Amino acid sequence: MTWKRVATAVVLIPMVVGLVLFAATSWLSIALTLVMLLAMFEFFSLGDSIGHRAYRFWTASCAVMLVFVQFLAAMDEQHSLGNGLELHRMLGRFIVPTPTVADVFFIFLIGLTVLTLATRRPMVEALPAAGISSSALLLVALPLTFAVRLHGIPQVGKYLLLFALVITWVGDSAAYFVGRAIGRHPFAPHLSPKKTWEGSVASFASSVLIAVLVSITHQVNLGLWDLIGLAAAGNVAGQVGDLLESAYKRSAGVKDSGALLPGHGGILDRIDALILAIPVVWYYWLWIYTPRA
């Protein structure tokens, strides 16, 4: 399995790096939408395995809307007027504000209400269907859309997104190989028996090391301590995201979310750490770095 894991990474990583560094935010949004939908349908399958069927089409449609509004927000930021004024779109005589994430969740709520009341499914499925649908949108789709917001930050966005990806990839690899080599103390045996404290520490240390190396090479125009803060927060979030997906799989009674990626399992297995790491890096930038910038 190790050689399959490495071979898959060798093929996919250059593609992702090229997309992040050289593609426009619009193209990255399209690619993200595809990955997000694949991950969501794997999540739906986890629900199916315990008899909880989601409203798949409606939830997926709202997920695509989430990507779109995050893209619009990124474009507003890139083309803002003056000190952060939002661009607005004219419709007849009215100024229409850019739709927000909250707007999409309200639309989702309305659709969920209609589906619940008008469905021909047995009423015993009403609550599980609403629960799995809401969980997929909130726990899978929404966090991933912050990749669009990160990429859309003027000048530094693509490097911040790549930084979030690299610290996650390096951290995952360090945890995997160090855990296999010297791991002795279980980290969360009730969720993931193979994860160890040794692997977790190696993951954290390797992410911080990446921050130091990036600071030395000046690839991202942030100070050393800001980069270390980003790396530390992103790594901890990534490890928690990994455990969170393990909890989902344990609940569903499956080992992997899918089999699309040789050596890695499904798409959700591969991006589980990014589901929390990416929004944490975004909010670190927004709440901690930006006020001092």
VENRAFEN-V710693 format. One record per backbone hydrogen bond with DSSP energy under -1.0 kcal/mol. CO is the residue of the C=O (numbers start at 1). NH is the residue of the N-H. If there is no record, write none. Layout:
co=[CO CO]
nh=[NH NH]
This chain:
co=[1 2 3 4 5 6 7 8 9 12 13 14 15 16 17 18 19 24 25 26 27 28 29 30 31 32 33 34 35 36 37 38 39 40 41 42 43 44 45 47 47 48 54 55 56 57 58 59 60 61 62 63 64 65 66 67 68 69 70 71 72 73 74 75 81 82 85 89 91 94 96 100 101 102 103 104 105 106 107 108 109 110 111 112 113 114 115 122 123 125 126 127 128 129 130 131 132 133 134 135 136 136 137 140 141 143 144 145 146 147 148 150 153 154 156 157 158 159 160 161 162 163 164 165 166 167 168 169 170 171 172 173 174 175 176 177 178 179 185 188 188 192 195 196 197 198 199 200 201 202 203 204 205 206 207 208 209 210 211 212 213 214 214 220 223 224 225 226 227 228 229 230 231 232 233 234 235 236 237 238 239 240 241 242 243 244 245 246 247 248 249 249 261 261 265 266 267 271 273 274 276 277 278 279 280 281 282 283 284 284 285 289 290]
nh=[5 6 7 8 9 10 11 12 13 16 17 18 19 20 21 22 23 28 29 30 31 32 33 34 35 36 37 38 39 40 41 42 43 44 45 46 47 48 49 50 52 51 56 59 60 61 62 63 64 65 66 67 68 69 70 71 72 73 74 75 76 77 78 79 85 84 81 96 94 91 89 104 105 106 107 108 109 110 111 112 113 114 115 116 117 118 119 125 126 129 130 131 132 133 134 135 136 137 138 139 140 141 142 144 145 146 147 148 150 151 152 153 157 156 160 161 162 163 164 165 166 167 168 169 170 171 172 173 174 175 176 177 178 179 180 181 182 183 197 191 192 195 187 200 201 202 203 204 205 206 207 208 209 210 211 212 213 214 215 216 217 218 219 222 227 228 229 230 231 232 233 234 235 236 237 238 239 240 241 242 243 244 245 246 247 248 249 250 251 252 253 254 264 265 261 270 271 275 277 278 280 281 282 283 284 285 286 287 288 289 290 292 293]
